[in-house]
């Protein structure tokens, strides 16, 4: 089956066509992502109203481009999917409303997809991974450890109690004047820095559980930077390195705890997803954990780490494949956009139909 | 020409389907008052309209949508839906400003008049339609400035009429989606694209203060 996916939950306007065969193998037929980095860079972060305005201006062209790249007419796709949450409500409404209108006019089933489920199932698109696996989702908006037991069956082992990991990277970059988006720039400067020079905290590390906290680390970076100001290039490199090391240590500590918490579950792999998973220091640290547990580490390719519509189309394809044929999907025509929509509140598709 | 009109810019979710040719024939029209929830209501409402009218979506030849000014979220619901419908049905979509839709809904009533819409924060969205010549450029102005910009003998129409001390205005509420369809049938899609007319910039200020001083 071919599914057209739409993603507008943050600052990427994206559309994609994904094919899933009867054996569960996936193939991305097209994936178009228009980043709004330019629009937001002057503000040092995503401005919701600017994002919503950019989505509505671009989305129909992006959808047309995704169909064109896939060599398909809208009439030839089997379903239409859009991110319905969680995310910035203005953008979600643009994408979901467009998908509803497309699905209605073309007479196709509509899937309102949870953005986090898209990230959670990406490893099955790229690697046909079997359930269950442990997912570390680390992005600008989310930081979670999730036991993925099946489609629609997610057990959240830990989440951030304040900032997301990617948010901490962005805010550190802003503080150090490195520009936006901050993740890649902090990583680049950290390469030549000394991570031991500044003493920075590892919030929650050593404590029980798998929750995250990055607010205290962010504040500590600010205080250290203020104490050292005016900052030389070496100071900036060392602060970036110190921050990155502390953030990685937190991710490692919590991931190890999550594995210990689910010792009774025979995971097939450790999977990372989200923009921060593209960070080499994070990936190396996760590889070490996976090696210790005798698990493969599955990292999505760079273009699937960040927000994209292929994962949304894929999540819908996974759901559709589990539904009794002919099941009615008109139910999502009035599905609301949800700024908050916890992953563990989802149900398997049989129950939803 | 069969036109599907959508208006979600204000406190109603409204759609109409009408044929325009030598005469005008309204195939269906639904107006539901709501402060929020347009995004959830719109597509089920479309479904109902077409079932009741007994026509297929494929018979639509043009989409007309109000582009604002109005609720930012609301107008994006309509514009997103219109652009997606245009893509799916391979027909043009045309944007109709709320000012233009109100002018259309007044029918043969002669100018001069001004359309004034309550923009909140003591501001008004204003467009002047003089007796002769082109309509003025739509603007957002303070209540005070608006009063000075409108000639004393000018009729004021729209939700801000009362704010400006006039008693007219209520007769155009809620906006008539058939008027949106009619205006949309006349306008050139190339000159009136389905692009939001916000009139206000987003509330956001560049941040320079957050960074620590560098050597």
Contacts between the chains, C-beta under 8 A, distances in Angstrom:
chain1	res1	chain2	res2	distance
A	42	B	206	4.4
A	43	B	204	5.7
A	43	B	205	7.7
A	43	B	206	5.8
A	43	B	207	5.9
A	44	B	207	4.7
A	44	B	210	6.3
A	45	B	207	7.8
A	47	B	202	6.3
A	47	B	204	4.2
A	49	B	72	6.8
A	49	B	202	3.7
A	49	B	203	6.4
A	49	B	204	6.7
A	50	B	202	5.1
A	50	B	204	6.0
A	52	B	72	7.3
A	52	B	73	7.6
A	52	B	76	6.2
A	53	B	196	7.0
A	53	B	198	7.4
A	53	B	202	6.6
A	56	B	76	4.9
A	56	B	79	5.7
A	56	B	80	5.7
A	56	B	83	7.9
A	56	B	196	6.2
A	57	B	195	7.1
A	57	B	196	8.0
A	59	B	80	6.9
A	59	B	83	7.3
A	59	B	84	8.0
A	60	B	83	4.1
A	60	B	84	6.4
A	60	B	86	7.4
A	60	B	87	5.2
A	63	B	84	7.6
A	63	B	87	6.4
A	64	B	87	6.1
A	74	B	87	7.3
A	74	B	88	5.7
A	89	B	73	7.7
A	90	B	72	7.4
A	90	B	73	6.1
A	90	B	76	7.0
A	93	B	39	5.0
A	93	B	73	6.2
A	93	B	76	6.4
A	93	B	77	6.2
A	93	B	80	7.4
A	94	B	76	5.5
A	94	B	80	4.8
A	95	B	80	7.9
A	96	B	39	6.9
A	97	B	39	5.2
A	97	B	42	7.0
A	97	B	43	7.9
A	97	B	76	7.8
A	97	B	77	5.2
A	97	B	80	4.3
A	97	B	81	5.3
A	97	B	84	7.4
A	98	B	80	4.7
A	98	B	81	7.0
A	98	B	83	7.0
A	98	B	84	4.1
A	99	B	84	7.4
A	100	B	42	7.5
A	100	B	43	4.3
A	100	B	81	7.4
A	100	B	84	8.0
A	101	B	42	7.8
A	101	B	43	6.3
A	101	B	46	7.8
A	101	B	80	7.2
A	101	B	81	4.2
A	101	B	82	7.8
A	101	B	84	3.8
A	101	B	85	5.0
A	101	B	88	7.0
A	102	B	84	4.7
A	102	B	85	7.8
A	102	B	87	6.9
A	102	B	88	5.0
A	104	B	43	5.0
A	104	B	46	6.1
A	104	B	47	6.5
A	104	B	57	7.3
A	105	B	57	5.2
A	105	B	84	7.4
A	105	B	85	5.3
A	105	B	88	3.6
A	105	B	89	5.4
A	106	B	88	4.9
A	174	B	207	7.5
A	174	B	210	5.1
A	174	B	211	6.4
A	175	B	210	6.3
A	175	B	211	5.9
A	175	B	212	5.8
A	176	B	211	6.9
A	176	B	212	6.9
A	177	B	211	4.2
A	177	B	212	7.4
A	177	B	214	6.1
A	222	B	212	7.6
A	225	B	212	4.5
A	226	B	212	6.1
A	229	B	212	4.9
A	229	B	213	4.9
A	229	B	214	7.9
A	230	B	212	8.0
A	230	B	213	4.5
A	230	B	214	5.8
A	230	B	215	4.6
A	231	B	212	5.9
A	231	B	213	7.0
A	231	B	214	5.0
A	231	B	215	6.3
A	232	B	214	7.8
A	232	B	215	4.7
A	233	B	215	7.8
A	235	B	215	7.9
A	236	B	214	7.4
A	333	B	43	4.9
A	333	B	44	5.7
A	333	B	47	7.3
A	334	B	40	4.6
A	334	B	41	7.4
A	334	B	43	7.2
A	334	B	44	5.4
A	335	B	40	7.5
A	336	B	39	7.2
A	336	B	40	5.4
A	337	B	39	6.4
